[in-house]
Amino acid sequence: MKEMAGKNIQIAKCGSSDVSGWSIQGNTIQIELGRLNYESLERTAAKLRISLDVLIAEAILNLFQGDQGEI
């Protein structure tokens, strides 16, 4: 988790499959999820070794900003 500390996280919904992807650009981690739900956030957090709480908080912010999904 040390390499992820201090980075901004952005989550985007893409398509409708379970396929997810991520990239690190500068100080930002961009995560693309096919389904914005708890299971996909949990798998992504485990892959990237990021706190699940942080991903859930970011996903909730995205919901309020117009991205569709379910938590």
C-alpha positions as CSV (number, residue, x, y, z in Angstrom):
1,M,0.0,0.0,0.0
2,K,3.0,2.3,0.4
3,E,3.2,3.0,-3.4
4,M,-0.4,4.0,-3.5
5,A,-0.2,6.4,-0.5
6,G,-0.8,10.0,-1.3
7,K,-2.3,9.4,-4.7
8,N,-5.7,10.6,-5.9
9,I,-8.2,8.0,-7.0
10,Q,-10.7,8.4,-9.8
11,I,-13.3,5.7,-10.6
12,A,-15.1,5.5,-13.9
13,K,-17.8,3.2,-15.1
14,C,-17.2,1.6,-18.5
15,G,-19.5,-0.7,-20.2
16,S,-21.5,-3.4,-18.5
17,S,-19.1,-6.3,-18.1
18,D,-17.0,-7.3,-15.0
19,V,-13.9,-6.3,-16.8
20,S,-11.9,-3.7,-15.0
21,G,-8.7,-1.8,-15.7
22,W,-6.5,0.7,-14.1
23,S,-3.6,3.1,-14.8
24,I,-1.4,5.4,-12.8
25,Q,-0.8,8.8,-14.3
26,G,1.4,11.1,-12.2
27,N,-0.3,11.3,-8.8
28,T,-3.7,9.9,-9.9
29,I,-4.9,6.3,-10.0
30,Q,-7.6,5.9,-12.7
31,I,-9.8,2.8,-12.2
32,E,-12.3,1.7,-14.8
33,L,-15.0,-0.8,-13.7
34,G,-17.6,-2.5,-15.8
35,R,-19.9,-2.8,-12.9
36,L,-19.8,-0.3,-10.1
37,N,-20.8,-2.6,-7.2
38,Y,-19.3,-3.9,-4.0
39,E,-17.9,-7.0,-5.5
40,S,-16.0,-5.2,-8.3
41,L,-14.7,-2.6,-5.8
42,E,-13.6,-5.4,-3.4
43,R,-11.7,-7.3,-6.2
44,T,-10.1,-4.0,-7.5
45,A,-9.0,-3.0,-3.9
46,A,-7.4,-6.4,-3.5
47,K,-5.6,-6.2,-6.9
48,L,-4.3,-2.7,-6.3
49,R,-3.7,-3.1,-2.5
50,I,-5.9,-0.1,-1.8
51,S,-8.1,0.3,1.2
52,L,-11.6,-0.9,0.3
53,D,-13.1,2.0,2.4
54,V,-11.3,4.5,0.1
55,L,-12.7,2.9,-3.0
56,I,-16.2,2.8,-1.6
57,A,-16.0,6.5,-0.6
58,E,-14.8,7.4,-4.1
59,A,-17.5,5.3,-5.7
60,I,-20.2,7.1,-3.6
61,L,-18.8,10.5,-4.6
62,N,-19.0,9.4,-8.3
63,L,-22.7,8.4,-7.8
64,F,-23.5,11.8,-6.6
65,Q,-21.6,13.3,-9.6
66,G,-23.7,11.4,-12.1
67,D,-22.0,8.0,-12.7
68,Q,-24.4,5.1,-12.4
69,G,-23.8,2.1,-10.3
70,E,-24.9,0.3,-7.3
71,I,-23.2,-0.1,-3.9
